């Protein structure tokens, strides 16, 4: 993996490029997301893929790759924000110009299907990327989460380490399934996407890293299958620690005792002999943290997950 490249912080007046590397977004939500970004002082430019609203993916692979290349290469665009997830990002991986992207580091943010891009932008380009809210899926939906918005703006503008991560006032509270201390760079994202790239040239390297996993809408037995796949590939064993996000909409009232998400996590992760922190709010939750992937972090029962390294390049003394 290349040495870590940190993007510059976003400032009011900067231009954010919106693109859809995966599924098409909802046009109304996208419009609302654009208005919200503009209300925060940013200019917004839409890629060709952002306008597509039909088909499995937001335009063919050529269009979506061209958007990524154009936005990374354009010096007037300070950051890139994905419209939504869905499906299709991993189709782009063989076509990306990784040298071009490496030469033009900038903020890149999304989650869910965007996990495939996070992995390669870190491992092949050495970029810090941001696992966080998206233009239509989050900033464009009402009610918009103040927690999500506040933490995203902080993560994308602060040149200091984010430190101890805050907890939303609503929802599940994080807890240690396996107590312990660990340190290492953050990696990970959506569990299904990480499993889908195993055995390919684009699979995630977890060695010595704090592996962050989240999922939505997968029944407990499917969660078990996905975690077992990572276990068989050695990815869980190689990690320094595991952070499990809230598994949204994975349990059903029909699930019998002993066959719920908590049971799967306890059985699959509880015997790994390494720290496991569960129910951290990132990914498919209304209130979500923005996690800068690639930066150093620590875990402990006293402090939880603490980001100890700055994710953004220090601003020059005379301004951005």
N, C-alpha and C positions, 0 to 999 in steps of 0.2 A: 504494500500500500504506500502511496506517495505521502510526503510530509503534508501536514495539515495547512490548508489555505483558508484564511478567514475573510469573509466579505466585509465591505464597509457598512456601517449602520445606515438605516433609512432615516431621512430627515424630511420635515414638511417641505413641500415643493418638489420632491423627487418624483420621478415617473415610475409607476409600477406596471409591468406588463402582465396581462391576464391571458392564460392559455389553457387548453383542455387536452392534456396528454392521454386521457383515458376516455370515459364516456361523455356524451354531450350533456351540457348543463341545462337547467331550466331558465328560459329567457327572462322571465319576470324576476326570479331570484338573482340572476346575474345583474340585471339592471339595478336592483336594490343594493347589491353588494358594491357595484361601482359608485353609487351615490354615497354609500357609507364611507368608502375609502376617500372619496373627494371631500367629504365632511371632515376628515382627519387631516386635510391639507395636502393630499397626494394627487398628482395627475395620474390618469389611467389611460393605458393603451391596450386595445384588444387585438389578440392574434386572430388569424383566420379560423383556427380551430374553435375559438370561443364562441363563434357565431353559429356553429353547427348544432342542430337540435334533433337530428334524426340519425337512425342507424345505431349499430352496436357501439361504435367509437365515434369520437367527434371529428369526423373527416377521416380520409384514408391515412395510412401510416406516413406517406410522403408529406402531407400537409402538416401533420403533428410534429414530425421531426424538423421540418423547415421552420416551424414556429419556435421550437426550442433553440435551434442554432441561431436564428435571427435575433431572438431576444437576448441570448447570452453575448452575442457579438456586438450588439448595439450599445455604444457607450452612454447613450442618453437614457437608457433604462437601468435604474438602480436596483430593482428587485423583480423577481418573477413569482407570481402567485397563481397556483392552480385553481381552476374553476370548481372542479369536483373530482371525485375518484371514480368508482364504478369498475370498469375493466378496459384494458388495452395498453397500459404503460409498458408492460414487459415485451410487447411486440416491437417496441422501438429500439430495444437495447442493442441489437447488432448493427443498427444503422447510425448510431450516434457518433459524432466526431468528438472524441474525448479530449484530444489535444486542443481543439478550439475552445471547448468548455473550460479546460484547465487554465487557459490564458485569459479568461474573462470572468473571474470569480465575482459573484454577486449573490444576494439573498435569494434563496429558492425555498418555497414553503408549500406543503400539502400533506396529506395523510391517506390512509386506506390504500387504494391501488397505487398511489404515488410511491409506496414503499420500494417498488422495483427501481425507481429512479434514484431515491435516496441511497440505496445500496451501491449502485454503480458510480454515482457522483462522488461518494466518499472513497470507494476502493480504487477506482480507476482515475479519478481526477484529484483526489485529496481534498475535496471541498467540505467545509462545514455546511450542512443543510438543516432545515427547520421542519420538524414534524409538528405541524400545527394547522390551524383553521384555514378554510378555503373561501374563495370569493362568493360563490353561490351557496354552497352547502352550509356555511356558517354566517358570514357577514351579510348574506342576502336573505336570511330567514328570520321571521318574527315568531316568538320573541327572541331577539338577539341577546346572547349572554354577555352581560357586562364583565364577568370574570374572564371569559375567553378573550374578549376584545382587549381588556386591560393587559393581560399577561402577554398576548401576542405583540402588542405595541411596545411593551417593555423589552421583550426578547429581541425584537428587530431593531431596537434603537440604542440599547445600553452597551457600552464597551467594557463594562465590568462583569465579573462572573455573576450569574443569576442567584447563586447561593442556595439556601434552603428553599425548596419549592413550596409554595402556598397550597392550602387545601380549599376547595370550594366550600361554601357554607352549607350547601345542600348535597345530598347524595352520600355514597359510601365513604367511609373513612379508611385510609390506607392502614394495613396491618402486616406484620411480619409473619409469614407462614413458617419460615425458617430464620430465626434471628442470626445476626452475624455482621461482620464488617467486611467491606470490600472496596476496591477502587479500580478505576479503568475508564476508558472512553465509552460513551454511550453509542449503542447501535440498535438496529431493529426496526420495528413498525408492525404492520399487520401480519398476523400469524399465517394466514392462508397464502399471502404473497411470498413470505419467506420460504414456506414449504414448497411452493410451486417452482422456485428457482433452484432447488437442490438437484445436484447432478448436472447442472449447466455451468458454463463459464462465469455466470453472474451470481452464483450463490453467495450468501452472506458469510463472512469470516467472523466468528464470535470469540476467537481465542483471546483470553485476558480481558474481555470487554464486559460491560454491564449491558446485558441483553434485555431490551424493552419489547414486550409483546402485547398486542391488543387484538380484540376480535369482536364481531357483531353478528348476531343472527345464526350462529352455529350451535346445533344441539350438542349437549354434553358428550355424546359418543363421538361426534365429529371433532370436537376439541381434543378428545383423547387421541383420536387418530392422527391429528396434526402434530400434537406434542410428541407422540410416539415416533412419528416420522423424523422430527428434529432430534429425538433421543437416539434413534438408530443411526442417524448421520453424524452423531457425536457433537452436535451443536450445543446442546444443553450442558454437556459435561465440560466443554471447552471454555464456556463463559465464566467470568469471575463472579458474577451474581446475576440474578434475574429480577426484572421489574415486570409484574403482570398488571396490565391495565384492567379497568372495569370491562367485563365481558357482557356487553349490552345485548339484551333480548336473546340470551342463550338458554335460559331456563324456561320451562313450561310447567304449568300447574299439573300436567299429566305425568311429569317425571317422578318416578317412585323414589323413596328415600334411598340414599346411597348411590344414586345415579344423576346427581345434579352437578353443576359446574364446580361448586366448592369441593365436592368429592373427587372429581377428576383432577383438579389442581393439587389437592392434598396427596393423591396417589402418585401422580406423574412427577411433581416437583418437590414433594416433601422429603424425598430420600436422596437428593442430589448432593448433600453435604456442602452446601454453599448457601449464602443468604438469598432469600426469596421474599420480595416485598410485593404484596397484592393490593388490588383495588386503587391504584393510582389513576387519577382522572386525566387520561390523554387518549386521543383517538375518537371513537364513536360515542361520545358523551356530550350532552348540551354544554356543560362547563368543562373546558379542556385546557390543559397546560400546553404551552409550546416548548418542545424539547429540542435543543440544538444538538443534532447528532454529530458525533465525532469528538466532542469536547470531553475533558476529564471530569469525572464525578466520583463521589464517595457515597457509601451507604453505611448506616449504623442504626441500631435500635433507638439511640438517643435523638438523632437528627433526621432520620429517614434518608431521602435522596437529596444530596447537596451537589450543585454544580460548582466546581472549584476553578474552572478555567473560563476566561472570556470567550465568547463565540464570535465576536466581531472585532475587526481591526480597529486599533486606536485611531480616533480622528486626529488629523494634524492640528498643530497649535493654532493655525490661522483659519480653522474651520474646515468643513467638509469639501 
